[in-house]
C-alpha cells in the first residue's frame, strides 16, 4: 500500500516536472508574435521613463501592450469603400488578412494612419503645400513585410505620396522638448526632399529656421558629406537644412544601409539635439551626434509649430522615396536608457522581407499599360543610346520585350531584348515629365527600378527619382511617350507584366 502510494507520488512528481519543462520549452520556442502582447512595447517603455508618446503610428503592429484599436484605413478603387485594419489581438500585429480580403480583385490605398495614443493625432493624405501639390496615398499592398512571424504591410513612399496632421494635440510647440523614432529601410531611398517623420509647420509652408524637428532618412546631402560615406543617413530636418549633427556637416554620421533601420532624433528645444540609428533587425543604437543645436540663427531656441508630417518636408516637398513601418513622437526628451530599450524591442519582433519570386530573372516580359492596353515599346526598334520609349499595340517582337535583372537591395535593371540596352532616366533628371530612354548600362541608380505590386498590377519606379513610369496625359494612342511622373494612383501608371 505504501509502495503503491509512493509509486503514484513519484509519477505525479515526474509528471509535474515534465509539465514544467514543457512549459519552459514552449516559452523558449514561442515566436515574437505570441510574446509581444505580454511585454512592454515602445510607448510603454517611453511612458515608464516619463516621456510618454504624444503620437504613435504603425501599419505593422501595436505600440502599446494594451492597444486593441485600428492601425490604418484603406480605400479600394472598385467602389471607394473604406475599412479599418486593426490588430490580431491587444498589443499584437496587424490583421493583414483583413486587408487582403477587402482589397481582393482591386487596388487599395492607405488613406489614414491612426494615432495609437489618446491624442488621436491621425495622419491623412496631405494636401497642397508651399512646395508641392496634392499628395496621394500609398498603395496598400506595395510593401509586404513579416513582423513577429506575421504578414503585414508597410507604407511605400514614392514621389507624390505624403501624410499630415496640421491640427494636433500634445505635440511639442515652441521650444518644448521632444523625441522621435521610426523604423524605415535603407534599401528604398533617394536624394530628393524630403522623407521626414516628425514635427512640422501647421501651414504647409516654410516659416523659417527652427520651425521643424523631424527625422529625415535618405541620401540627400544638404551640407558637406565629406568623410560621411554615401548614406543613407539619419538626419535632423530642422527646416532649411538637413543636419548630420552640429551646424550640418558631421563626418561621424556614417549612415546605415541595412534592410531595416531604426532612425532616432531628439531635441530639448533650447540647447541640444541628438541623432542615433541602428539596424532594426539586430544590435544596438549608434549615437552619431549629441551636442549643441545649430548656431546658424533661428534654432536656439526652436520655434516648433506642432504639425506632423510623414513622407514629405514641412512645405510638402514631396519628391522623396522611403519606407515607413512604425514610429512615435514623445512628450519630453527621452533618456538614452529608454531609447536603448525601444531598440531592443524593435529588434525582438523580427522585421523581415518576404522572398520575391517575381519578376523572374532572364524571362522576357511584355509590360502592358492597364489604362491603354498598349505595351512598352522601343521607338522604331531603335538600338542606339537615347532611343525613346513609347507605348504601342503589341506586335509580338523583341522591341517590346524586356528582361529584369537584380541590381541589389530589391532593385532591378530592365533590359530591352532587341537592343540589349537598359531603361534609363534621361540625364538622371528628377522633375515631372522627365523622359525615359534606352542607354548602355552605367551601373547607376538612374538605371535601376523598383517593381511594386498594386493589387494585381504593378508600378515601376525609378530609384533615382522615386517617380513612376507614366503614359503621357493618360493617352491610349500608339506612339504616346512614356515618361516619369510623381505617383497619382491611377491606371495610367500601372502595368501588367507577363511573358
Secondary structure by P-SEA (a helix, b strand, c coil): caaaaaaaaaaaaaaaaaaaaaaaaaaaaccccccccccccaaaaaaaaccccccccccccccccccccccbbbbbccccbbbbbbccccccccaaaaaaaaaccccccccbbbcccccccccccccccccccbbbbcccccbbbbcccccccccccccccbbbbccccccccccccccbbbbbbcccccccccccccbbbccccccccccccccccccccccccccccccccccccccccccccccccccccccccccccbbbbbbccccccccccccccbbbbbbccccccccccccccccccbbbbccccccccccccccccccccccccccaaaaaaaaaaaaaabbbbcccccccccbbbbbbbccccccccccccccccbbbbbbcccccccccbbbbbbccccbbbbbcccccccccccccccccbbbbbbbccccccccbbbbbbcccbbbbbbccccccccccccccccccbbbbbccccccccbbbbcc
